Amino acid sequence: ANITKEVVLVLKSTVPVGTNKRVRNIVKHAAHEVHVVSNPEFLKEGDAVSDFMRPDRIVVGVADDDNHARSIMHRVYHPVCLNTEKIVWMNPESAEMTKYVANTMLAMRISFMNEVAGLCERVGADVHSVRHGVGSDERIGSKFLYSGPGYGGSCFPKDVSALVHTGRE
């Protein structure tokens, strides 16, 4: 596409680590400067609008010396950051990695509780009582501690696989 002025290109998708750098390489000879930002979404299934309007954090990966992109992203998110600063600034590679690590961490908690449920059955413990006791520890919290047939959705399986692949490269 032909751009007619300086632009900020925001990568919202969950992408492999290094994608921002590859995109910057592709657009480096554009007629006008293209600032590339990694800004992964952290939206829960069924809560996308609410999560966007009231995010717990906004991860923005921007090059350290790219003040233009940083300024634009700050303006974009200003309406949802009126009460507190929710933007977590980092380099693009860290932003790309953060998305994979967050989803993998949640998937690990579910998988771990599935293993705990099996162990509880073998020793006569009640997994719901154990979950409540462990989840009451504020360092751990109660979210994603429910055992069941596994985890699914569109993100967890592919993000776990992608993080494993990244580790093997």
Protein Blocks (a to p, Z undefined) as FASTA:
>chain_A
ZZfbdcddddfbdcdehklmmmmmmmmmgfbdcddddddddddehilmmmmmmcfbdcdd
ddfklmklmmmmmmmmmmmmmmbccbdcddfklmmmmmmmmmmmmmmmmmmmmmmmmmmm
mnopafklmmmmmmmpmklopghpagcebdedjklmmmmmmmmmmmmZZ
